[in-house]
């Protein structure tokens, strides 16, 4: 038996749902969702439990990658990272469950997504209550 490093594509192929579009209006809507709901987080997090990935393929051939974890149990914070495709460096991001819900709503309007039968990709993001 051999072992190989798991890639993002391997994770998506077996454990994820994939939605894509080349429609400029839909892409603009996606970019606006990301722009409205994400902010750089100078403190960042060391590790996230990867739940959502968004790739934007640019006309110059580069790919901007957004990675988001699952909502934190103490609030509705969602932490993530972004890679601009220009280097191997990542920018730490902070968002909230609104982003996750808007990504779900955006994807639900696309036709013919690739969804493995064992996954419920367009279900509501969990909402955690706090005692604050």
DSSP file (Angstrom, degrees, kcal/mol; ACC not computed):
  #  RESIDUE AA STRUCTURE BP1 BP2  ACC     N-H-->O    O-->H-N    N-H-->O    O-->H-N    TCO  KAPPA ALPHA  PHI   PSI    X-CA   Y-CA   Z-CA
    1    1 A X              0   0    0      0, 0.0     2,-0.3     0, 0.0     0, 0.0   0.000 360.0 360.0 360.0 137.1    0.0    0.0    0.0
    2    2 A X        -     0   0    0      2,-0.0     2,-0.4     0, 0.0     0, 0.0  -0.791 360.0-145.0-112.0 158.7    1.3    3.5   -0.8
    3    3 A X        -     0   0    0     -2,-0.3     2,-0.3     3,-0.0     0, 0.0  -0.929  15.0-178.3-121.1 146.9    0.4    6.8    0.7
    4    4 A X        -     0   0    0     -2,-0.4     2,-0.2     0, 0.0    -2,-0.0  -0.968  37.8 -92.5-138.7 157.1    0.2   10.1   -0.9
    5    5 A X        -     0   0    0     -2,-0.3     2,-0.2     1,-0.1    -2,-0.0  -0.489  45.0-119.3 -68.8 133.3   -0.6   13.6    0.4
    6    6 A X        -     0   0    0     -2,-0.2     2,-0.2     4,-0.1    -1,-0.1  -0.531  30.3-154.4 -75.5 139.6   -4.3   14.4    0.2
    7    7 A X     >  -     0   0    0     -2,-0.2     4,-2.1     1,-0.1     5,-0.1  -0.641  29.4-107.9-108.8 167.4   -5.1   17.4   -2.0
    8    8 A X  H  > S+     0   0    0     -2,-0.2     4,-2.5     1,-0.2     5,-0.2   0.903 121.5  53.9 -59.5 -40.9   -8.1   19.8   -2.0
    9    9 A X  H  > S+     0   0    0      1,-0.2     4,-2.7     2,-0.2    -1,-0.2   0.886 106.2  52.1 -63.2 -38.5   -9.3   18.1   -5.2
   10   10 A X  H  > S+     0   0    0      2,-0.2     4,-1.8     1,-0.2     5,-0.3   0.917 109.7  49.8 -62.1 -42.5   -9.2   14.7   -3.5
   11   11 A X  H  X S+     0   0    0     -4,-2.1     4,-2.5     1,-0.2    -2,-0.2   0.930 114.1  44.2 -61.9 -45.5  -11.3   16.1   -0.6
   12   12 A X  H  X S+     0   0    0     -4,-2.5     4,-1.5     3,-0.2    -2,-0.2   0.900 109.5  56.7 -66.0 -40.6  -13.9   17.6   -2.9
   13   13 A X  H  < S+     0   0    0     -4,-2.7    -1,-0.2    -5,-0.2    -2,-0.2   0.904 124.1  20.0 -59.6 -43.6  -14.1   14.5   -5.1
   14   14 A X  H  < S+     0   0    0     -4,-1.8    -1,-0.2    -5,-0.2    -2,-0.2   0.724 138.0  25.2-100.3 -24.4  -15.0   12.1   -2.3
   15   15 A X  H  < S+     0   0    0     -4,-2.5     2,-0.3    -5,-0.3    -3,-0.2   0.277 108.3  61.0-128.7  10.8  -16.3   14.3    0.5
   16   16 A X     <  -     0   0    0     -4,-1.5   100,-0.6    -5,-0.2     2,-0.4  -0.839  65.9-119.2-138.7 172.7  -17.7   17.5   -1.0
   17   17 A X  E     -A  115   0A   0     -2,-0.3     2,-0.5    98,-0.2    98,-0.2  -0.891  25.9-151.0-111.0 143.2  -20.1   19.1   -3.3
   18   18 A X  E     +A  114   0A   0     96,-2.4    96,-2.2    -2,-0.4     2,-0.4  -0.966  14.9 177.8-123.2 128.3  -19.0   21.2   -6.2
   19   19 A X        +     0   0    0     -2,-0.5     2,-0.3    94,-0.2    94,-0.1  -0.985  11.4 171.3-124.9 136.3  -20.9   24.1   -7.8
   20   20 A X        +     0   0    0     -2,-0.4     2,-0.3    87,-0.1    -2,-0.0  -0.982  10.3 175.9-145.7 157.6  -19.5   26.1  -10.7
   21   21 A X        -     0   0    0     -2,-0.3    -2,-0.0    89,-0.1    89,-0.0  -0.986  24.6-164.9-155.1 151.5  -20.5   28.8  -13.1
   22   22 A X        +     0   0    0     -2,-0.3     2,-0.5     5,-0.0    -1,-0.1   0.213  56.1 123.1-116.3   9.2  -19.0   30.8  -15.9
   23   23 A X     >  -     0   0    0      1,-0.2     4,-2.4     2,-0.0     5,-0.2  -0.619  58.1-146.1 -73.1 117.1  -21.9   33.3  -15.9
   24   24 A X  H  > S+     0   0    0     -2,-0.5     4,-2.4     1,-0.2    -1,-0.2   0.846  96.9  52.1 -56.4 -37.3  -20.4   36.8  -15.2
   25   25 A X  H  > S+     0   0    0      2,-0.2     4,-2.1     1,-0.2    -1,-0.2   0.928 111.0  46.5 -65.6 -44.3  -23.5   37.9  -13.3
   26   26 A X  H  > S+     0   0    0      2,-0.2     4,-2.1     1,-0.2    -2,-0.2   0.877 112.1  51.3 -65.6 -37.9  -23.4   34.9  -11.0
   27   27 A X  H  X S+     0   0    0     -4,-2.4     4,-2.7     2,-0.2    -1,-0.2   0.916 108.7  51.3 -65.3 -42.5  -19.6   35.4  -10.5
   28   28 A X  H  X S+     0   0    0     -4,-2.4     4,-2.3     1,-0.2    -2,-0.2   0.897 108.9  51.4 -59.8 -40.7  -20.2   39.0   -9.6
   29   29 A X  H  X S+     0   0    0     -4,-2.1     4,-2.1     2,-0.2    -1,-0.2   0.908 110.5  48.8 -62.8 -41.9  -22.8   38.0   -7.0
   30   30 A X  H  X S+     0   0    0     -4,-2.1     4,-2.4     2,-0.2    -2,-0.2   0.928 110.7  49.8 -63.5 -46.1  -20.4   35.5   -5.5
   31   31 A X  H  X S+     0   0    0     -4,-2.7     4,-2.8     1,-0.2    -1,-0.2   0.896 110.0  51.5 -60.4 -40.5  -17.6   38.1   -5.3
   32   32 A X  H  X S+     0   0    0     -4,-2.3     4,-2.6     2,-0.2    -1,-0.2   0.892 107.9  51.9 -65.4 -39.2  -19.9   40.5   -3.6
   33   33 A X  H  X S+     0   0    0     -4,-2.1     4,-1.8     2,-0.2    -2,-0.2   0.940 113.5  44.5 -59.9 -47.2  -21.0   37.9   -1.0
   34   34 A X  H  X S+     0   0    0     -4,-2.4     4,-1.2     1,-0.2    -2,-0.2   0.915 115.2  47.6 -64.4 -43.2  -17.3   37.3   -0.2
   35   35 A X  H  < S+     0   0    0     -4,-2.8    -2,-0.2     1,-0.2    -1,-0.2   0.897 113.5  47.5 -65.5 -41.3  -16.4   41.0   -0.1
   36   36 A X  H  < S+     0   0    0     -4,-2.6    -1,-0.2    -5,-0.2    -2,-0.2   0.845 120.3  34.5 -69.5 -34.9  -19.4   41.9    2.1
   37   37 A X  H  < S+     0   0    0     -4,-1.8     2,-0.4    -5,-0.2    59,-0.3   0.436 103.0  74.1-109.5   0.5  -18.9   39.2    4.7
   38   38 A X     <  +     0   0    0     -4,-1.2     2,-0.3    -3,-0.2    57,-0.2  -0.895  48.1 176.0-117.9 148.8  -15.2   38.6    5.0
   39   39 A X  E     -B   94   0B   0     55,-1.6    55,-2.4    -2,-0.4     2,-0.1  -0.991  38.5 -98.3-142.9 148.0  -12.6   40.7    6.7
   40   40 A X  E     -B   93   0B   0     -2,-0.3     2,-0.6    53,-0.2    53,-0.3  -0.407  31.5-151.0 -63.3 142.7   -8.9   40.2    7.4
   41   41 A X        -     0   0    0     51,-2.4    51,-0.2     1,-0.1     3,-0.2  -0.907   6.6-165.2-120.1 100.7   -8.2   38.9   10.9
   42   42 A X  S    S+     0   0    0     -2,-0.6    -1,-0.1     1,-0.2    50,-0.1   0.793  92.1  46.9 -59.6 -28.5   -4.7   40.1   12.0
   43   43 A X  S    S+     0   0    0     -3,-0.1    -1,-0.2    49,-0.0    -2,-0.0   0.866  91.5 174.6 -79.4 -36.2   -4.8   37.6   14.9
   44   44 A X        -     0   0    0     -3,-0.2     2,-0.3    48,-0.1    -2,-0.1   0.106  31.7 -89.9  61.0-177.1   -5.9   34.7   12.7
   45   45 A X        -     0   0    0     35,-0.2     3,-0.1     1,-0.1    48,-0.1  -0.960  16.2-138.6-130.2 151.3   -6.3   31.1   13.8
   46   46 A X  S    S+     0   0    0     -2,-0.3     2,-0.3     1,-0.2    -1,-0.1   0.827  86.0  13.8 -78.2 -31.6   -3.7   28.4   13.7
   47   47 A X        -     0   0    0      2,-0.0     2,-0.3    33,-0.0    -1,-0.2  -0.999  61.5-167.7-148.9 137.5   -6.0   25.6   12.5
   48   48 A X        -     0   0    0     -2,-0.3     2,-1.1    -3,-0.1    32,-0.0  -0.934  29.0-123.7-123.6 152.6   -9.5   25.4   11.0
   49   49 A X        -     0   0    0     -2,-0.3    21,-0.5    21,-0.2    -2,-0.0  -0.824  43.7-125.9 -91.1  99.0  -11.7   22.4   10.4
   50   50 A X  E     +C   69   0B   0     -2,-1.1    19,-0.3    19,-0.2     3,-0.1  -0.204  50.8 148.4 -58.6 124.7  -12.2   22.9    6.7
   51   51 A X  E     +     0   0B   0     17,-2.9     2,-0.4     1,-0.4    18,-0.2   0.631  61.3  28.8-124.1 -33.9  -15.9   23.0    5.7
   52   52 A X  E     -C   68   0B   0     16,-2.3    16,-3.1   -36,-0.1     2,-0.4  -0.996  54.5-173.7-138.8 138.8  -16.1   25.3    2.6
   53   53 A X  E     -C   67   0B   0     -2,-0.4     2,-0.4    14,-0.2    14,-0.2  -0.991   3.2-168.9-129.1 139.9  -13.8   26.2   -0.2
   54   54 A X  E     -C   66   0B   0     12,-2.4    12,-2.8    -2,-0.4     2,-0.4  -0.996   5.1-166.2-128.8 126.6  -14.4   28.8   -2.9
   55   55 A X  E     -C   65   0B   0     -2,-0.4     2,-0.5    10,-0.2    10,-0.2  -0.937   4.5-167.0-111.5 133.7  -12.1   29.1   -5.9
   56   56 A X  E     -C   64   0B   0      8,-2.6     8,-2.6    -2,-0.4     2,-0.6  -0.965  10.6-154.1-117.5 112.5  -12.1   32.1   -8.3
   57   57 A X  E     -C   63   0B   0     -2,-0.5     6,-0.2     6,-0.2     2,-0.1  -0.774  17.6-150.9 -87.5 118.9  -10.3   31.4  -11.5
   58   58 A X    >   -     0   0    0      4,-2.8     3,-1.9    -2,-0.6    -1,-0.0  -0.464  24.1-112.3 -91.9 161.5   -9.0   34.7  -12.9
   59   59 A X  T 3  S+     0   0    0      1,-0.3    -1,-0.1    -2,-0.1    -2,-0.0   0.730 114.6  63.6 -65.4 -21.8   -8.4   35.7  -16.5
   60   60 A X  T 3  S-     0   0    0      2,-0.1    -1,-0.3     1,-0.0     3,-0.1   0.441 120.9-105.9 -82.0   2.8   -4.6   35.8  -15.9
   61   61 A X  S <  S+     0   0    0     -3,-1.9    -2,-0.1     1,-0.3     2,-0.1   0.318  82.1 122.3  93.8  -8.3   -4.7   32.1  -15.1
   62   62 A X        -     0   0    0     -5,-0.1    -4,-2.8    22,-0.0     2,-0.4  -0.415  52.8-138.6 -84.5 165.3   -4.2   32.4  -11.3
   63   63 A X  E     -C   57   0B   0     -6,-0.2     2,-0.5    22,-0.1    -6,-0.2  -0.987   3.2-151.9-128.9 124.0   -6.7   31.0   -8.8
   64   64 A X  E     -C   56   0B   0     -8,-2.6    -8,-2.6    -2,-0.4     2,-0.4  -0.828  19.8-159.4 -92.0 129.7   -7.8   32.8   -5.6
   65   65 A X  E     -CD  55  83B   0     18,-2.7    18,-2.6    -2,-0.5     2,-0.4  -0.935  11.8-168.8-118.1 132.7   -8.8   30.3   -2.9
   66   66 A X  E     -CD  54  82B   0    -12,-2.8   -12,-2.4    -2,-0.4     2,-0.4  -0.971   5.9-170.3-115.0 132.2  -11.0   30.9    0.1
   67   67 A X  E     -CD  53  81B   0     14,-2.8    14,-2.1    -2,-0.4     2,-0.4  -0.989   4.5-174.2-123.0 130.2  -11.1   28.3    2.9
   68   68 A X  E     -CD  52  80B   0    -16,-3.1   -17,-2.9    -2,-0.4   -16,-2.3  -0.974  10.2-149.3-127.3 140.1  -13.6   28.5    5.7
   69   69 A X  E     -C   50   0B   0     10,-2.9     2,-0.2    -2,-0.4   -19,-0.2  -0.072  38.5 -76.1 -85.9-167.7  -14.0   26.4    8.8
   70   70 A X        -     0   0    0    -21,-0.5     9,-0.4     1,-0.1    -1,-0.2  -0.564  61.4 -79.3 -90.3 160.4  -17.2   25.5   10.6
   71   71 A X        -     0   0    0     -2,-0.2     7,-0.2     7,-0.1    -1,-0.1  -0.276  51.1-110.1 -58.3 140.6  -19.0   28.0   12.9
   72   72 A X        -     0   0    0      5,-2.9     3,-0.3     1,-0.1    56,-0.2  -0.423  17.7-129.2 -69.0 147.0  -17.4   28.3   16.3
   73   73 A X  S    S+     0   0    0      1,-0.2     2,-0.6    -2,-0.1    -1,-0.1   0.704 102.1  59.5 -72.8 -18.9  -19.5   26.9   19.1
   74   74 A X  S    S-     0   0    0      3,-0.1     2,-0.2    56,-0.1    -1,-0.2  -0.571 123.6 -23.0-108.9  68.0  -19.2   30.1   21.2
   75   75 A X  S    S-     0   0    0     -2,-0.6    53,-0.2    -3,-0.3    21,-0.0  -0.731  86.1 -73.6 123.8-174.3  -20.8   32.6   18.8
   76   76 A X  S    S+     0   0    0     -2,-0.2    21,-1.1    -5,-0.1    22,-0.2   0.079  76.8 136.9-110.1  25.6  -21.3   32.7   15.1
   77   77 A X  E     - E   0  96B   0     19,-0.2    -5,-2.9    -3,-0.1     2,-0.4  -0.460  33.3-167.1 -69.2 141.7  -17.7   33.4   14.0
   78   78 A X  E     - E   0  95B   0     17,-2.3    17,-2.8    -7,-0.2     2,-0.3  -0.997   8.4-155.7-127.6 125.3  -16.3   31.5   11.1
   79   79 A X  E     + E   0  94B   0     -9,-0.4   -10,-2.9    -2,-0.4     2,-0.3  -0.713  24.2 145.8-102.1 153.7  -12.6   31.6   10.6
   80   80 A X  E     -DE  68  93B   0     13,-2.2    13,-3.1    -2,-0.3     2,-0.3  -0.910  33.1-120.8-162.5-171.8  -10.8   31.0    7.3
   81   81 A X  E     -DE  67  92B   0    -14,-2.1   -14,-2.8    -2,-0.3     2,-0.4  -0.941  12.1-149.3-141.9 162.9   -7.9   31.9    5.0
   82   82 A X  E     -DE  66  91B   0      9,-1.8     9,-2.8    -2,-0.3     2,-0.5  -1.000   1.3-162.4-136.6 137.7   -7.4   33.2    1.6
   83   83 A X  E     -D   65   0B   0    -18,-2.6   -18,-2.7    -2,-0.4     7,-0.1  -0.988   9.7-154.7-118.0 125.2   -4.6   32.6   -0.9
   84   84 A X        -     0   0    0     -2,-0.5     4,-0.1     5,-0.5    -1,-0.1   0.537  36.0-120.3 -79.5  -5.0   -4.4   35.1   -3.7
   85   85 A X  S    S+     0   0    0      2,-0.4   -22,-0.1     4,-0.3   -21,-0.1   0.359  95.2  94.4  84.5  -8.1   -2.7   32.7   -6.1
   86   86 A X  S    S-     0   0    0      3,-0.1     2,-0.3     1,-0.1   -22,-0.0   0.689  97.4  -4.3 -89.6 -20.2    0.4   34.9   -6.4
   87   87 A X  S    S-     0   0    0      2,-0.3    -2,-0.4     0, 0.0    -1,-0.1  -0.887  77.4 -94.2-155.1-176.8    2.3   33.1   -3.7
   88   88 A X  S    S+     0   0    0     -2,-0.3     2,-0.2    -4,-0.1    -5,-0.0   0.333  85.8 111.0 -90.1   7.8    2.1   30.4   -1.1
   89   89 A X        -     0   0    0      1,-0.0    -5,-0.5     2,-0.0     2,-0.3  -0.546  54.2-150.5 -86.8 151.2    1.1   32.8    1.6
   90   90 A X        -     0   0    0     -2,-0.2     2,-0.5    -7,-0.1    -7,-0.2  -0.903   6.3-141.1-120.3 147.2   -2.3   32.9    3.2
   91   91 A X  E     - E   0  82B   0     -9,-2.8    -9,-1.8    -2,-0.3     2,-0.2  -0.923  25.4-124.6-105.4 129.0   -4.3   35.8    4.7
   92   92 A X  E     - E   0  81B   0     -2,-0.5   -51,-2.4   -11,-0.2     2,-0.3  -0.529  31.8-166.2 -74.1 139.2   -6.3   35.0    7.8
   93   93 A X  E     -BE  40  80B   0    -13,-3.1   -13,-2.2   -53,-0.3     2,-0.4  -0.885  14.6-159.8-125.6 155.3  -10.0   35.8    7.5
   94   94 A X  E     +BE  39  79B   0    -55,-2.4   -55,-1.6    -2,-0.3     2,-0.2  -0.998  26.0 143.5-132.2 138.6  -13.0   36.2    9.9
   95   95 A X  E     - E   0  78B   0    -17,-2.8   -17,-2.3    -2,-0.4     2,-0.3  -0.705  34.1-119.7-147.4-160.1  -16.6   36.0    8.9
   96   96 A X  E >>  - E   0  77B   0    -59,-0.3     3,-1.2   -19,-0.3     4,-1.0  -0.850  39.9 -82.2-144.4-178.6  -19.8   34.6   10.3
   97   97 A X  H 3> S+     0   0    0    -21,-1.1     4,-2.6    -2,-0.3     5,-0.2   0.709 116.4  73.8 -65.1 -18.6  -22.6   32.2    9.5
   98   98 A X  H 3> S+     0   0    0      1,-0.2     4,-2.7     2,-0.2    -1,-0.3   0.911  95.9  51.1 -59.3 -41.2  -24.3   34.7    7.3
   99   99 A X  H <> S+     0   0    0     -3,-1.2     4,-2.7     2,-0.2     5,-0.2   0.947 109.9  48.6 -59.8 -48.1  -21.5   34.1    4.7
  100  100 A X  H  X S+     0   0    0     -4,-1.0     4,-2.1     1,-0.2    -2,-0.2   0.914 113.2  47.3 -60.2 -43.3  -22.0   30.3    4.9
  101  101 A X  H  X S+     0   0    0     -4,-2.6     4,-2.4     1,-0.2    -1,-0.2   0.898 112.2  49.2 -66.0 -40.1  -25.8   30.7    4.5
  102  102 A X  H  X S+     0   0    0     -4,-2.7     4,-2.6     2,-0.2    -2,-0.2   0.868 109.1  52.6 -68.9 -35.1  -25.4   33.2    1.6
  103  103 A X  H  X S+     0   0    0     -4,-2.7     4,-2.6     2,-0.2    -1,-0.2   0.918 110.3  49.1 -62.6 -41.9  -23.0   30.8   -0.1
  104  104 A X  H  X S+     0   0    0     -4,-2.1     4,-2.0    -5,-0.2    -2,-0.2   0.925 112.3  47.1 -62.0 -44.9  -25.6   28.0    0.2
  105  105 A X  H  X S+     0   0    0     -4,-2.4     4,-0.7     2,-0.2    -2,-0.2   0.900 112.1  50.6 -64.7 -40.3  -28.3   30.3   -1.2
  106  106 A X  H >< S+     0   0    0     -4,-2.6     3,-1.0     1,-0.2     4,-0.2   0.935 112.8  46.0 -61.5 -46.9  -26.0   31.3   -4.1
  107  107 A X  H >< S+     0   0    0     -4,-2.6     3,-1.7     1,-0.2    -1,-0.2   0.828 101.4  66.1 -67.2 -31.9  -25.2   27.7   -4.9
  108  108 A X  H 3< S+     0   0    0     -4,-2.0    -1,-0.2     1,-0.3    -2,-0.2   0.727  96.4  57.3 -65.8 -19.5  -28.8   26.5   -4.7
  109  109 A X  T << S+     0   0    0     -3,-1.0    -1,-0.3    -4,-0.7     2,-0.2   0.521  88.0  94.9 -88.4  -5.2  -29.7   28.6   -7.7
  110  110 A X  S <  S-     0   0    0     -3,-1.7     3,-0.3    -4,-0.2     2,-0.3  -0.556  75.2-122.6 -84.1 152.1  -27.1   26.9   -9.9
  111  111 A X  S    S+     0   0    0      1,-0.2    -2,-0.1    -2,-0.2    -1,-0.1  -0.675  77.6   5.6 -96.1 150.7  -28.1   24.0  -12.1
  112  112 A X  S    S-     0   0    0     -2,-0.3    -1,-0.2     1,-0.1     2,-0.1   0.880  73.6-174.7  51.7  55.6  -26.7   20.5  -12.1
  113  113 A X        -     0   0    0     -3,-0.3     2,-0.9    -6,-0.1   -94,-0.2  -0.418  31.4-114.0 -71.4 156.8  -24.3   20.7   -9.2
  114  114 A X  E     +A   18   0A   0    -96,-2.2   -96,-2.4    -2,-0.1     2,-0.5  -0.838  47.2 167.4 -91.6 108.6  -22.1   17.6   -8.5
  115  115 A X  E     -A   17   0A   0     -2,-0.9   -98,-0.2   -98,-0.2     2,-0.0  -0.970  34.2-131.0-126.4 116.0  -23.4   16.3   -5.2
  116  116 A X    >   -     0   0    0   -100,-0.6     3,-1.9    -2,-0.5     5,-0.2  -0.395  28.0-119.0 -60.3 143.9  -22.4   12.9   -3.9
  117  117 A X  T 3  S+     0   0    0      1,-0.3    -1,-0.1     3,-0.1    -2,-0.0   0.725 108.9  59.1 -62.3 -22.6  -25.5   11.0   -2.7
  118  118 A X  T 3  S+     0   0    0      2,-0.0     2,-0.3     0, 0.0    -1,-0.3   0.464  95.0  80.3 -87.0   1.1  -24.4   10.7    0.9
  119  119 A X    <   -     0   0    0     -3,-1.9     2,-0.6  -103,-0.1     3,-0.1  -0.816  61.3-154.0-111.7 148.5  -24.1   14.5    1.4
  120  120 A X    >   +     0   0    0     -2,-0.3     3,-1.1     1,-0.1    -3,-0.1  -0.756  27.2 169.6-112.8  80.8  -26.6   17.1    2.2
  121  121 A X  T 3   +     0   0    0     -2,-0.6    -1,-0.1     1,-0.3  -104,-0.1   0.745  67.9  48.2 -71.5 -26.3  -24.7   20.1    0.7
  122  122 A X  T 3  S+     0   0    0     -3,-0.1    -1,-0.3   -15,-0.1     2,-0.1   0.037  80.3 125.5-108.3  29.1  -27.4   22.7    0.8
  123  123 A X  S <  S-     0   0    0     -3,-1.1     3,-0.1     1,-0.1   -19,-0.1  -0.447  71.8 -84.0 -80.8 160.3  -28.6   22.3    4.3
  124  124 A X        -     0   0    0     -2,-0.1     2,-0.2     1,-0.1    -1,-0.1  -0.308  45.7-110.0 -61.7 143.5  -28.8   25.2    6.7
  125  125 A X        -     0   0    0    -28,-0.2    -1,-0.1     1,-0.1   -55,-0.0  -0.502  44.5 -96.9 -69.2 144.7  -25.6   26.0    8.6
  126  126 A X        -     0   0    0     -2,-0.2     2,-0.5    -3,-0.1    -1,-0.1  -0.332  33.3-145.6 -65.0 146.5  -25.8   25.2   12.3
  127  127 A X        -     0   0    0     -3,-0.1     2,-0.4   -56,-0.0   -51,-0.1  -0.964  11.0-158.4-114.0 125.6  -26.7   28.0   14.6
  128  128 A X        -     0   0    0     -2,-0.5     2,-0.3   -53,-0.2   -56,-0.0  -0.872   5.9-145.6-106.6 134.6  -25.1   28.0   18.0
  129  129 A X        -     0   0    0     -2,-0.4     2,-0.3   -55,-0.0   -54,-0.1  -0.737  12.6-156.4 -95.9 147.1  -26.6   29.9   20.9
  130  130 A X        -     0   0    0     -2,-0.3   -56,-0.1   -56,-0.1   -57,-0.0  -0.817  20.9-134.7-118.4 162.1  -24.5   31.5   23.6
  131  131 A X              0   0    0     -2,-0.3   -57,-0.0     1,-0.2    -2,-0.0   0.017 360.0 360.0-101.4  26.2  -25.2   32.4   27.2
  132  132 A X              0   0    0      0, 0.0    -1,-0.2     0, 0.0    -3,-0.0   0.463 360.0 360.0 -80.2 360.0  -23.6   35.9   26.9
